Amino acid sequence: MSKYLLEIGTEELPAKFSHSVIDQFKSLIEFELDKKLIKYNKIFVTSTPRRIVLFLEGLVDYAEDKMVVKKGPKANTAFLNGSPTNAALGFANSLGVEVCELEIKNTEKGDFVFGKKIERGQSTRTSLSSIIPKVVKSLQGPRFMRWGTGNIKFSRPIRWIASLYNNEILDFVFDECEPKIQISNKSQSHRLINEVFEVPHPDNFFELLKHNRVLVKRHERKEKIESLINKVSKSLDLKPDLSEELLNELVDLVEWPDLILAKFSKEFLDLPLEVLSTVMKSHQRYVPLLLKNNSFSKLDLSSEKNISTNFFVISNGLEESNKNITKGNEKVLRARFSDAKFFVESDKKVASIERNEKLKSVSYLKGLGNIFQRVKRIEEVTKNILTFLNDKSLEDKKIIEAARFCKNDLCSEIVFEFPELQGIMGGKYLKNEGFSEDVCLAVAEHYLPSFYKDALPSSKYGAIVSVADKIETLISIFISGKRPSGSSDPYALRRNLNGVIKIIWDYELDLPLEKLFNELIDFWKIEFPNLDFSKKEVLNDLIEFLVQRIVSHLEEISLSKELIKALYSSDEFSQKRILNIVDLKNRVKSIVNFKEKETFFEIQKVITRVSKLANSSNLSTEVLSIGDYVNTKLFEKDCELKVFEFIKELEKLYSKGSCDYLKLLNLFEININTIEDLFDNEKGVLVMTEDIKVRNNRLNLLSLIRNYSLKIADFTLLNS
């Protein structure tokens, strides 16, 4: 068994590409090796900021032989009176087989001679020499570049390539680079050591790199960084503010990680925590250190009670340079914090109502005015939502006020410099001016959730303003004709609507979105009489988009495909019902809870049988009242009367306006035997009797049972 090592040395790779290239390279190599029938035991791909490494173990030296069926001449040409002609002899010779081993097969174009040929497996070395350059050229990433006079495009200039098959250099053609790269067995050390050394064998590679201050294996760098951070923060009795995203980025920024403890001046503790954190994490890739047992408030303008003046720098330098690195990073951070402090102090001198007025000079979408006008529309959407909700526990004035000021910080200096702080700073500035905490918190949180697994606003006030903001965006974009198509979604409308659905789902806001969209489109029509759009078309598109996102939400909460289909079958009635998100949630909860019961199988089986027979009836799926549809005088057996009484119980339960689906399922559970008796040979009846009146009467009974079951889901689509 052989081993193969490939190292592609580059200039500093972007962290995101360095991370993504691992899976890319691995899948491409696996595909090519499988295609060539080359067996191997293990494939390992890793990366650092300056190199991409492939390591193959347990390689066979030759690919597997394969049997190939070849098509030869026509049968009447190959054989004459049963004897082989020169055509047959030549074809057999080309395959290396006897004439007697040839076969005649019928095809669309007539009878042809076929033969089998064993193709010997190619040398693995030869295959790799063509696979490697192909794979390298196939790698994808943002902003690929050219360098020198060569034609190849890559994330960053390639400076060296080491390629070793066991202890020998495996050469391949890679002449797109200019200056041309010589394939060798040489690697390079950490940039600050700046040494070139030979790698005698793939087995020596990782230890040699460690000796030269390079931790090639990504997981080792990650473990080391985590260990250093946890150890030092524990000794300081502080909590590191380290997200998985930041950790991954740090891993892909260093080859030899080392931790440096640095410090900033206490004077900057009068800045908000989010400002300090954003500068350190997003802009400088530092790790902030939080105080334990802090009393954090999203509305605080000071961070004194929340954060330590200590912070971590993950260095890619050498220990002997740590002192200079510390000073340099502290100097950079001081400059960034000083700028932030100036911006915040300047902003505090301007009232939020003044910043709101400045929104008139900030353009929105073409044809849809400026941001100030957009805020007015958010207010209108908010008022409509409040009317539909009619929630007496809420102070409507506060929510409308929050909507009015939700974009005030877009004209602040701090948000101009740090756009990721929008909303957050607006809430803080309002609190500083003495606005109600409910209003301030709603403004601070109204952008939430910004992605699917993001936190939701912590109050209903913030939740409603968030929904209003997102719906305004949705309607404006759809009206302007810039709706998402395929993978293109430049205005992040999918994310927007996902946020709306998630808020409604979690807060159980009884909000009829179809009616809301209908009324709001009318408002847009009045506001923008010059905009040419069809209300019907926009509404239909919005509803279609909404249904897609609701189904996507059900997938995100890990519902099975069959359950989703059962909740959302193809008929128009079911599709409309899915728009009622609170009702949908109740149905999901009831089914998921009831599925744990052993009796669920029986319920599903009986309802499926009932539904299949009911489909022979002309009774609409929307009919729920017995009314004139069932005549008790046509009953022939007691089982029919019992089913009739069961339906009356269902009707009574559902007549209250909102249905308790768990109680509905319990009713079905209790009456399983009642329904089954209808089909019993002795107790039951023949549903499809020849007497048309009796038959229709029985089918209507079954149809009503089906219709009530459909209020929960289409049980025929559920696999028991």
N, C-alpha and C positions, 0 to 999 in steps of 0.2 A: 504494500500500500504506500502511496506517495502523498506528499504534501505540497501545497502551492501557496505562495505569498505574493500579494500585490499591494504595493504602497504607492499612492498617487500624492505627491507632495505639491502643495500650492501656497499661494499667498493667503493671508488671513481670510478664511471663509466666513460668510454671514452665519450667525448662530442658527437661524431657522433652517437654512440649507444644510448645515452641518448635521442637524438633527434628522431632517427628512431624508437625507441621502442614504441612510443606513437601510431603511426598509425598501427604498427604491432599488438600490444595488443588489440587495439580497434576492428580491423577487425576480429581477432581470437575469441574474446569474443562474438561479434555480431553473428558470424557464429554458435558458439556452442549454444547460447541461442535460436536462431531461430530454430536450429535443434531439440532442446528439447521442442519447443513450449512454451517457457517462455516469457511472455510479460513484457515490461518495458517502462517507459516514457523517461528516459534520461540515457545516458552512457557518462562518462567523464574519460579520461585517461590523466595523466600528469606525469612528471618526474622531478627529480633534480639530481645533481651529486651523491646522496646517496640513492635515493629511486625511486621506480616506484609505482604509485598510480592508483587504479581503484575505481571509485565511481559510483554506480548504484542507480538510483532513480525510484520510481513508480513500484517496483517489485511486481508481483503477488506472493502469497505464494505457489501456485500450478500451474503447467503447464496445458495447455488446454487438455481436453479429446480428444482422436482421435479414429475414427472408423477404424478398421483393418479388412480386408477381409482375412479369413483363408481357406486354401484348406484342405478338409477332405478326406475320403475314396472314392473309386470308387463307382459310382452310383449303379451298379449291386450288390455290396457288402452291401451298405447302405440300399437298399430297395429291398424287395423280394415280388413280386406280389403286389406292391404298398404299402406294409406295412414296417415300419421302422424296421431294425434289431438292434441288440445290438451295432453294429458299428456306426449306425446313432445316436442312443440314447446317446452313450458315447461321440460322437463328439459334439452333441448339448449341453450336460451337461458341457463339457469342456469350451464351449463358454458362458455358462449361458443363453442360449436361448431355445425356444421351437423347437421341431422337424419340425413343420410346417413353421418355419422361414428359414429353410435351402433351398438352391437353387441348382439345377443341371445345370452345365455349360459344354459345349463342349470344350475340349482342344485338342492339338495335340496328346496327349496320350489317348484320349477317354473322356467319360463323368465322371465328378467328382462332389462330393458334396462340396458346398461352404457355409460358414456362416460368418456373421458379428459380430464382437466383439468390444465392447467399452473398450478401455484401459484408465484407469483413469490416469490423469496427475500426474506426480511424484512431490513430494515436492521440492520446489525451493532450500531449504537448502541442501537436499540430492544431487540434480543435481550440485549445485555449488561446493560441496566438491569433486566431480570427475572432473568437468570442470577446476577449477583453476590450479591444478598441471599439467594437460594436456597442458594447454595454456602456462604456464611458461616454460615447457620443449620444447615447439614448437618455442619459440622465437629464431630468427636468428641474427647473428652478426659476425664481423671479430674477429679472435683470441680468441675464447671462451676458458676457462680454467677450470681445475679441481683443487680442493683444499682439504686438509685433506686426508682422506681415502675414501671419498665418490665417487660416480660414476657420479653425475650430472655435466654437463658442462654449464657454464654461463659466461657472460662477465666479471664479477668480483665476488668474494665470497659473498654469501648471508649470512647476519648476523642476521636478525630478520624478522619475518613475523607477521603482525597484520591483523587479519581477523574478521570482525564484521558484523553480520546480525542483524540489529537494535541494541539492547543493549547487545546482546549475542555473545560470541565467536563462530565462525563457524570453527570447526576443520576439517582438512583433512590430508591425509597421504602424507608426504613429507620426506620419510626416506632415499632418496638418498644422503642427506647431512650428512657428518660426521666431526665434531660433529653434532648430530641431532638438528634440529631447532624446538623449541616448539612454536606452533601456539598460539598467545595470543592477548590481546587487548592493548599491550604496544608498544609505539613508542619511538623514540629517537630524541633529540634536535639537534641543530647545533653542529658540532663536537667540537668546542671550548668551548661550555657550558657543553657538555658531561653529559646530564641527561637523565634518562629513566622515562617516565610518562605514566599513563593509559589514554586511550581514552574511555570514557563511552558510546559514541554513535557516529555513522558516522557524524551526524550534527555538532558535536563539533570539528571534526578533524582539519579543516583548520585554525580555530581561535586558537586552542591550539598550532599548529605548528608555527603560526605567533608569539605567545607569547614566543615561544622557538627559535626565530630567524631563522625560515625557511619559505620562501615564496614557498609553494608547487606548486602553479599554475604557469605554465611556462609563460603564457601571462602576468601575473602580474610582473614577474621578468623582462621580456622584456620591458614592459612599463616603469618600474622604471629606468632601465639602460638608455633607450632613453631619458627620462625626465631629469635625472641627467646630462647626456652629453650635451644635448641641452641648459639647463639652465646655466651651468658653462661656456661652450664655448661662449655663447652669452655675458655673463658678461665680458669675456676676449677679445671679438671682434675677435674671431678666428673660423676657420672652421674645425670641426672634420673630420678626414679621416676614416670614418666608413662605411665599406661595409656591406651588408646584411649577407654575409657569416661570417664575424668577429663578428657581433652582435649576430648571432645565437650561435656561439661558446661560446661567453662570457656568454650568458644566461644559457648554459649547463655546465658551469664551476663553477657557484656560487649558493649558497642556500639563501644567504642574501646579495644582492649586495650593495656595497657602492663605491662611487667614491673618488679616491685620486688624487690630482693634484701634479704631480712630475715634476722634471726639470733635463735636462742634460746640460753639459758644452758647451759653445759657440764654443770651439775649434773643435767640431765635425761638425760644419756647413760647413766646407770645403769638407765634404763627399757628394756624390750625394744623392739627395732626395730619389731615389729608394733604395739605400743601407740603409739609416736611416729607411725608411718605412718598408722594408722587415724585418729588425731586430726587429723593434717594433711590427709589426702586425703579421707576420708569425711565428716568433720565441718566442716572449715574450707575445703576445696577449695584447699589449698596444694599445691605441688609439692615433695616432699622431695628432697634431693640426697644421693646415696649415694657412699661412697668407692669408688674403683676398686680392683680386686684385693683386695676384702674377703674375709674368711674367715667367712662367715655360717653360723651354725648355728641351726636352728629351736628349739633348746633353751636358747639363751643368754638370760639375764635382763638382760644389758647390751647396749647397742648401740654402745659406744665404737669398736669396730673396723669398724663398718658404715656409719655415717651421719655426715654433716657437720652442724654446727650452723647452717649456712646453709640457707635455703629460699626458694622463689619464691612471690610473690603476684602473680596476674594481676589487675591493677586495672582497674576501669571508671571510674576518676576521671581527672582531668587532671594533667599533669606537675607543675604548681605545687602540687598537694596531696599529692605523693608522700611528703614527710617526715612529715606528719601521719598518712597512711595506714599507713606503715611502723610508726610508734610504736603506733598503735591495734591493728594485727594482732599485733605482738609481745606486747603487753599481754594480748590475748585468749588467745593461745597459751600464755603463761606460766601463766595461770589454769587452763587445761585440763590442761596438763602437771602442775601442782601437785596437782590433784585425782587424776589418774592415779597419781602417785607415792604419794600417801597410800593409795590403794586397794591398790596392789601391796605396799607395806610392811605394811599390815594383813593382807593375805592370807598373807604369808610367815610370820606368827606363828601361823598355824593349820595343823595337819597335814592332809594330804589325806584321811586316814582319818576325821578329824573332819568334814570337809566332806561326805564320803560319808554319814555318819550324818544330817547335816542334810537330805539328799535325801528322808528319810522325811516331811518336812513339805511337800514339793513335789508337788502333784497331777499325775497323768498323765491318761489318758482315763477317763471315767466307767465304773466297773465293772472297771477294770484297775489299780486301786491307785495307788501313788505312784511317783516316779522311782527310788527305792531298789529297789523291787520290779521295776521295768523293768530296772534294771542286773542284777539277779539273773537275769532272763530272757535278757539279752544274754550273760551268762556261760554259761547253758545252751545257747544257740544256738552259741556259740563251741566248747563241748565237742563238740557234735554234728558241727560242721564238721570239727574236728580228727580225730574218729573216722573220718569218711568219707575225709578226705585221707590219713591215715596216712603223713604226711611225716616221715621220720626225721631230716631236716635241721633241723627246727624244734624249739625248746624249748617244749613245750606249756605248761609252768608260766608262762613269761613272757607268752604270749599270753592266758592266762586272767587273769593279774594285770592286764594292760593292759585287758581287758574289765571287770574289777572296778572300776577307777579311771577309766574313760573319761569319766564324767560328773561327776567330783569338782569341777570348776571352775564348775559351774552354780550353786553356792552361794558363789562367790567374789564379792568386791565389784567387782573389775575387770570381770568378765563381766556382772554386773548392770548396770553402766554402759555397757559396750561388748559387746553380745551377739555381735557378729561375731568376737570373739576366743575363743569357746568351743572347747575342744579344744586350741587353741594354748597358752593359759595353763596348762591342766591339765598338759600335758606338761612345761612349764617348771618348774612348782611341784614336780612329782614328781622332776625332775632335781635341783632344789635340795635335796630331801630325801634324795638319794642312791640313788634307784631306778636300775635298769639302764637304759642308754641305749636298748636295744631296746624296753623297756616304755614309756619316756617318748615316744619318737618315734612309736610306734604310737598312743598317746593323742593326741598333737599332730596326727596326720594322719588320724584315723579318720572325720572328717566328709567327707574327700575321696572321690570328686569331688563337688562341690556343684552342678555343672552339666555338660552333656555334654562340652564341650571343656576342662574343668578338669583339672588335674594329678591323677594317681593317687597313693596312698600310696607312699612310696619303698622300703618293705620289705614282705615277705610278712606280717610281724607286723601292721603297720598295715592291710594289705589284708584280712586275715582278720577283724580287729576291725571294720573298716568294713562288710564284708559282713554280719557278725553284727548290728550295730546297725541296718542298713537292713532286714534280714529281720525283725527283731523288730518294727519299725514296721509293716512290710507285713502281717504276720500279725495283729498286734493290731488294726489298722484294719479289715482284712477280717472278722475275727471279730466286731468291734463293729458290723458292718453299714454302715460308712461308706466304702465303696469308690468309686473315681472313676466318674463317669458323664458322657458327652459331654465338654464342655470343662471341667467342674467337677472340680477336683482339689485341694481345700483342704489336704490333708496332703502334697502333692507326692509322691505314690506313684509316678508315672511317672518322675520324676527319681530317686527312690530306687532303683527297680528298674533303671533305665538304668545307674546307678552300679554295681550288683551285676554286671550283665552285662558291663560294660566291664572291671571288675576281673578277673572270671573269664576273659574273653577275653584280656586282655593278660598276666595272670600264668599263664594256662593251668592254672587250678585244676580238677582232675578231681573236680568236685563235682556229684553227682546231685541236682539241685534238687527234682525230684518226690518222691524218697524222703525228702529232708531236710524238705520241707514236710509230708509225711505223718506223720513222727515228731514234729515240733514241734507240729502241731495236737493230737496226742494229749497232749502235755505241757501245752498250754494248757487242754485239757479237764480234766485232773487239777487244775491250779492254780486254775481258775475253774469249779467245779462248778455254780455258780448262773447262769452265762452260758448262755443258750439259743441254740445254733447247731448246724447240721448239718455234721458233718465232711466228708461227701461234697460238699455244696454249696460249702463254703469252699474245699476242695481243687480242685474243678473250676474255680471262679472264679479262683483263683490261677494255675492252669495256663494257662487261657485268657488271662489278663492277661500272664503270662510270655511266651507265644508271640507276642502282639502286640508286646511290647517287644523281643523278639529280632528280629522282622521289621523293626521300626523301626531297630534297631542296624545291620542289614544295609543299610538305606537310607542311614543316616548315613555308612557307610564307602564310599558311592558304588557299590554293586553295582547292576547293571541290574535292572529289574523282572522280565525274563524269567529271569535267573539266580536271583533270589530265589524265583520260582515253581518253578523246577526243583529247588531245594534243599528247598522246602517245598510239595510238592504237596498236594492235597486229601485223600488217603487218611490214615487214622488212624496207620498205621505211620510215614509220613514226618513227620507232625506230632509224634509222640513223639520221633523221632530229633533233631529240631531243638532239643529241650530239652538235649541233650548239647552244651554250648557249645564245649568243647575239640574234640570230634569235628567239629562244624560248622565251626570255624575251619580245621581240617586239610583238610576237603573244599573250602572256599572257596579256600585257598591253592593246592591242587593244581589245581583247575579254572582259576583265574586264570593260573597259571604255564603250564599246558598249552595254554591258548587261544592263546598266542603262537606255537605250532607250526602249520605248514601242515597237518599231518596231522589236526589236531583236527576239521576239516570232515569228513574221511573217517570218522573214528570216530563222530561225531555222526550222519552219514548212515546208516551201517551199523547202529548201535544202534537208531536210529529204525525202520528197516525190520524188524529183528529183533523189536522191542517190539510193533509193530503186529500181526505174525503171532502172537506169543506170547500176545496177548490172547485168542486163540481157544482157548487151553489152559485147563484147570481147575487148573493148578499154582499154588499160592499164591505171592505175591511174597516170602514169608518163607523159602521153601525154598532152601537153598544147597548142600545135599549131594546128590550124584548118587544115592546109595542105591539104592532100588528103582524110581526114576523113569525110568531109561534102561537099555534092554536092548541090549547090543552085538550080540547075535545077530540083531537086526532090521535092522542096518546093511546097506545094499546097495552103498555106494560108499566109497572111501577118505576122501573129504571129511568124512563123518560121524564117522569114527574120529578124524580130526585135531581136529575141533571138540570131541569127547569129551575128548581129551587136554588141550586148551586149558582146558576147564572144570575138569579135575583140577588144573591149575596154579593157577587162580583159587581153588579150594577150599583148596589147600595154603597159599597166601598169606594167606587170610582166617582160617585155623584158629588163627592165633597169638593171637587175642583182640583185639588192636588192629591195624587195617589201615593199611598205608602206601598212601594213595590215589594218590600219585604213581607208585608201583610198579604199582598196579592199572591205572592209565591206560597205563603203559608196556607192560603185558601186552596190553592191548587194541590198542595201536599195532602191536606186533610181530605180532599175529594177525589183523590186518584182512583180509589176503588169505585166511587160513584160513576166516574167516566168509563172505567174499564168494564163495569157491569153492562154498559150499553152494548158492548161487543161480545158479551158472554153467550155461549151457545144456548144455555138454558134460561138465564135471567134476561138476556139481551134481546135486541131486535135486529132485523135485517134493514140496514140503513137504505140501501139501494133497492127498495121494494118496487114492484111494478106499479103500485098505486102512486101516481104522480103527486097528489096532494100530501099523502103521508110521507113520501120520500122527501119532498121539498121542506116539509115541516121538520123532519129529522136533520136534514142538511143545514137548516137555519139554526138549529140548536148547536150543532157542531161549529158552524161559522161564528157564532157569538163567543164560544169558548176560544176559538182561534183568534178572534179580534181582541179579546182581553189579553191573551198571551202575547200578541204583537205589541201591546203597550209596553211590555218589558223588552222583548227581543223576538227575532224570528228563530224559534227553537229548531226548525227544520235545518238550519245552517250550522247548528252546533253538533260537534261530534261528542258523543257521550263518553 
